[in-house]
Amino acid sequence: MPLCKNCQTEFEGDYCPACGQRDIDLERPIWGLIGDVLKETFELDGRAALTLKTLFLRPGALTQEFLAGRRRTYTPPLRLYLAISISFFIVIAWMAQSGALLEPGQDPGFDAAVQARFLSDDLPRLMFLLLPAFALLMKAVYAERLYFDHLIFSVHLHSAAYVILAVMLPLEGAANRHLALLLLQVVLLTWFIAYFVLSVRRVYESGWLAVALRSTAVLLGYMMIVSLVIENTSSFRIIAD
């Protein structure tokens, strides 16, 4: 009988009878791990398909529905964020470990390992802590709305962004050699910017000019914050290693 890695009790079925931890084998292909994460998160929630469809086909509608009180139809925002973000960071950490995200001249041994640890350990926590920071930026340009509204919008927007980045990042290396892949990255980036603007338009019900100006200000401000946080944290990780 296998032993629980948390409390060393023998398993009875898939769960430890003492502490309740599930018996999960991490020594297997990455797509199997991602599948288990999604199943674990959504197994009691049959609303996932409709939630994802609404998230991507109707920008901002998921936030609008939640704030209007129509919540039973969709997966809760935090559960959605956790499922998508965990899967995303597993993918990019695996890519980093394999050297797919290295710049020319970087050491495939040392630098790849440092990248992978940062992307699997530090960045998920940092991005979770930055959700309220993005909400504060939205509060600054839409002060009349409750901070809670901005926070829900932040969670949904980041969830969509991770899926788009999960498609873009694997193309990074090959895009430098193939024009079609580079164009695909440009299309995805343009689509995300349009997605952001359309989401703001739907949720905050402003005119197009106000939406464009405020969206630009928030996006630029948030990109600066994220860049500074990642640069400082990754530099500290390199020094520590």
C-alpha positions, 0 to 999 in steps of 0.5 A: 500500500502506498503511504501518504507523503503528508502524514505517512499513513497508508492510503485507502483508495485515492485519499489518505484516511488520516489527513485527506490528502489525495494520492497524486503521482507527479512523476508523469507527463505534464499534460496529465498533471494539467488534466488532473488540476482541471478535473480537481477544480471543476469536478463538482462544477458542470458550469465550466464549459459555459463559463469558458465560452462566455469568458472568451466569446463575450468579453466582460459578460462574465463579470457583468453577470456576476455583479448582476447577481446571476452567479449560479450559472457560472463557475465562481471567479476565484475557482476559475482563476485558480484552475487557469492560472495553475495550469498556465504556470505549470506549462511555462515552468515546464517550458523554462525547464526545457530551455524553451524560454532562454535568450541567446547566450544563456546557460541551458543548465543554470539559467533554465533551472532559475527560470523554472523555479521563478515561474513555478514558485515566485511568479504565481504568488506575485501575480495573485498579489497583483490582482488587487493592484490592477483593481486599484488602477481600475478604481482610479479611473472608475472611482464611482464603482465599488472596489469589489466590482474592479476586483471581480473584473481583474480576476476574469481579465487575468484568467483570459490573459493566461489562456492567451499567453499560454498560446503565445509563449510556445511560439516565442522561439519559432516566431523569430524564424517563421513569419507566419508564427510572428504574425499569429503572435501579433494577432493574439496580442491585438485580440487581447488588447481589443478584448480588454477594451471591449470588456471595459466597455461592457462592464463599465458602460462608458463611451468609446473615447472614455473607454479607450483613454482609461483602458490605455492608462490602466494597461500602461500603468499595470505593465509598468508595475508588473515589469518592475515587480518581475524584474526586481524579484527575478534579479533577487532570485538570481542573486540568491541562487 
